[in-house]
Amino acid sequence: MSRLQGPSSRPAADEYDDGDFSFVPASKDGHKARLSLQGPSGAGKTWTGLQIADGLAEGQRFAVIDTERGAASLYLGDLGIQFDTLSMRRYDPRVLVKALAAAVQRGYPVVMVDSLSHYWKGAEGTLDQVAQAADRKYGGNKFAGWKDGTQLQNDMIEALMAYPGHVVATMRSYEHWVLENGKPTYKGVRAEQRKGIEYEFGVAAEMDRDNNLWFIKSRCPAFQGARIKRPHGGRDIAKPYLDWLRNGAKEIDPSAWIDAAGAKDATPASLLALYREVEAASALATPLMHPENGQPTNLGDYIRTRGTALKAAAQQ
């Protein structure tokens, strides 16, 4: 039997898969801050990240997903800001997705992950998941284990990028050396996360132990090539970032989508239309707790599952 499958052997696509590929005018409507800070221990990532998160929150309480044994809470009195924390001891990427869904449920305008590195190399992090999958399913073949680990990693990043508020994430970094012609060659600093993770964010910055900050990637023109000594996160980073995001854009409240998805008077047609609207806003991966079973899911899957169920019930 051929390993290649013909069209007849593929699962039939349902109406949710059949988008019309319509182009629409570009806009910045609804875009939120996506910022990462990387640097060695002692660089001031947590301190600076909290100031940025507070500036983005504009006076509202924000959420900190804390993998650093309560480090963020130590700065509470010094910074004079208000936030809630969720201390984590397990670093399975699926656990972070669940934490993000819980933050959505509470309506936090900003979530800070301090730090994202644990979900890569900590206990039960992506690297652990690869090793476990290799031993459990693939006879010790670590390369095959990446099939499982990559999916978990990708789902986690999708959920983080689709959070319906602003996101700040810190990451530890290390000096990267390689052998070239038999000699160690310094290749700069690399975040302790998947290679290139910083490019998932709209703005990525690096810090050193002297609390200097510089931007290594920025979609916001105000930060391109900029260096800041001992930054005040709210004034120096959050405010110009928000000003740029809001220039010529309007706010979109994702809670309206969530309410519409669970509305008692929803119909198959209204849910399909809602799915298209959320899809156009690149928000299908928005994490949320399922209203019925309390398990983490995402907005796209919830709309799709409910719409399909309502349609099936109507056809009976």
N, C-alpha and C positions, 0 to 999 in steps of 0.2 A: 504494500500500500504506500502511495506517495505521501511524503511528509508535508507536501504543500496542500492546503485545503482550498477547495473551490468556493465560490460564493454561496452555494447551497448549504455548505456545512457551517457557515457562520451564523451566530445568533441574529435573529431579525432585529433591526433597529426599531426602537419605539419612537413615538412622536417627540419625546424630549431630546432625542439625538438629532432630530431633523431640523436644525436651525436654518434660517434662510440666508445666512451670511451677508446680512445687510450692513453696508458701511454707513456710519453716522458721523456728524460733525464732531471733531475732537474737542474735549473740554477737560478742565481740571476738577469738575464738580465731584465732591465727595471724597477727594483724595486726602489721605491722612499721612502723618509723619511716620517714617520708617528709618530709624537711626540705630547704628551699631557703634560701640566703643570697644576697641581692643587695645591691650597693653599688658605688660608684665605686672606681677603682684606689687602693690605699693604705688602704682601709677596714679591712683585717684579715680578709677573707673566708676566705682560705686557712688562716691561722693558727687562726681560730675553728672553721672547718669540720673541720680535723684533730683539734682537741680534742673536738669533738662526736662525730666518727667513732670516736675512741679510747674515749670513754665508752660509746658504744653497743656497741662490740666487747667490752667488759668483759675486757680483758687478752689477747684474741686478735689476731693479725695481721689487718689489713684491707687492702683494695685501693684504690688511687687511680688513676683514669683521668685522666692529666695532659695538658692541652692548653696549659699555661702555661710550657712550656720548662723543666720541672724545678723550678718554684717550690716545690712542696710538699717536695721532698727537702732544700731548704736549711734547713728548720726541724727536721730530724730530731734533731740534737743538742740544740737548744734546748728541745724539748718532751719529749725522753726517751721517745718512743713508737716502736712498731715497725709498719711497714706496707710493702707492696710496691707498686711503681708500674708503670704501663704508659704510656710516652710516646707521644703521638699527634701525627701530622703531617698526617693527612687527616681531614677533618671531615664526610665523607659520613655522614648519619644511619645508614646501614646498617653502617658501620664501628663505630659505637658499639654497635649491637645485637650485633655479633660480639664486641666487647670484653666486653660484659655476659655473653654466653654463655660466654666463656672464664673469667670470674670465677665463674660458677656451677659450672663444671667443677672449679675449684680449691677450691670450698667456702668462699669468703670470707663471713664473717657480716655484713660491712658493705662497701659500695662507695661511694666518694666520686668525683664527677665535678667536676673543677676545670679549666675551667669549661664549663658547658653552653652558654654564649653562642656558642662557636666553631661548634657544630653548627647554628646559625642563620645567622650572617653570615660565617663563615670560609670558606676555600677548600674548595669542594665541599659546603658546608653547604646547608641547605634553600633559602636565597635563590639560591644558585648553581644548585641543581638545577632550580629554577623557570625561571631564565634559559636553562639548557641545554636543557630540555625544550621551551621556547617556540621556540628556534631550530631544534632538531632535528626536532620533530614537528608544530609548529603554526604554521609560517610567521612566527615572530616575535611571535606573540600571547601576551604574558606572562600575561594573564588565564587563557588555556587551560592555560598551563604549571603553574598552581597545582593542576590535577588530579593531576599526578604528584607535585609537591612536597608537597602536603598529605598524601598517602598515606604518603610516606616519613617525614614529621614525626610523623604519628599512630602509625605502627608503632614509631618510636623511643621515643615517650613511653609507649606501652603496654608495651614491653619494660622500660623503666626502672621503671615503677610495679609491674610484676609480678616484679621481682627478688626471689628468695626469701630476702632478708636486708634489713637496714636500708639506706636510701639517703640520702646527703647530696649536694646539688648546689649549687655556687656559680654566680652569674651576674653579669656586669658590668651596670651600670645607667648611665643618662644622664638629664639634665634634659629634660623634655618640654615644648615650647612650641608653641602654636598661634596663628594669627591670628584675632582676634575683633574685628569692627568696625574692621579695619585696624591693630589694635595687637597686638603680641606679648603673649600671656598665658601665665603659668607654670601648668602642669598637674601639677606634681609629678615624681617620679622613676619611670622605667619600665625594666624589665629588658630587656637586649639578647637577647631571645628572642621567640617568638610572643606576641602580646598576650594577657594573662591566664594565662600559663604558671604563675605562682605558685599559682594556685588548683587546680592538679593535685596539689599536695602537701598533706599533712595539716597541716604547720606551715610557714609562710613568714615569714622575717624580713628586715629591711633594716638596713644598717649605714652609718655615716657615717665621714668621715676621722678623727674623734676616737675611733673604736672604740666608739661607742655603738651598741647594738642594740635594736631594737624589733620587735614582732611585728605583721605586717599581716594575717595570717590564722592561726587556730589552732583545730583541733578539740580540742586538749588544754586544758582549762579553766585549768590553772596558768599558761598563757602569755597568756591573753586580756588585751589592754591593757597588758601588761608592757613595761618598758624596763629594760635592763641596761647599766651602764657597764663597759666592758672585761670582757666575760663570760668565765668559766672554763667552757668548753663541756661538760666532763664533769660537773661539779658542778651548774652552773646550768641546763643544758638537757638533756643526755642522761639524767641520773638521773631527774628528774621526768617526762620523756617516757616512759621505760621503766616507771616505777612506774604511770603511768596506763594504758599499753597492757596491762600484766600484771594489773591489778586485775580480778579476776573472769574471767580468760581463761586458756586453756591454750596451750602452745606446739604448733605443728604443724611437723613436719620435712618440707619439700618433697622432700628427697632420697629419701624412701620412695616418692613418686609416680614419680620418675624411674626408680628401680630397678624398680618394678612395670611401668612402661611397656616396659622392655626385657627383662623376665623371659623366659627360654626357655620356661617353661610357660604363658605368657599365652595366652588364648583370645579369640576375637572378643567373647564375652559379658563376660569379665573386663575387657577393654580398654574396652568401652562403659560398663561400670559405673564404671571408673576415670575416664573422661572426664567423666561426670556429677558425680563427687566433686570433681574439679579445677575443673569449671565452677562448682559451687556455692560454691567458695572463691575465685572470681574470679581464678584462677591459670592460665588457659589460655594467656596470653601469656608465661608464664615462659620466659625465653631459655635455650637450651642448645645445645651442639654435638651434631649428629646422630651417634650412635654408629658408624654405618656409613660415612658419607662425610665426616665431619669438618666439615660446613658448618653455619653457624648456622641454627637453626630455633626453634620454640617448642614447649612441652610439648603443647599442644592439637593442633597439626598432627602432631606425632610420634605421639601416641596414635592419632589418627584414621587416619593413613596406614597404620600397622602393623595396626590392627584391621581396616581395609578389605582389606588385602592378605591377612591370614590368613583372612578370610571367603571371599574369592574363591578362594583355594587349596583350601579345604575343599569348595567347590562343584564343583570340577573332577572 
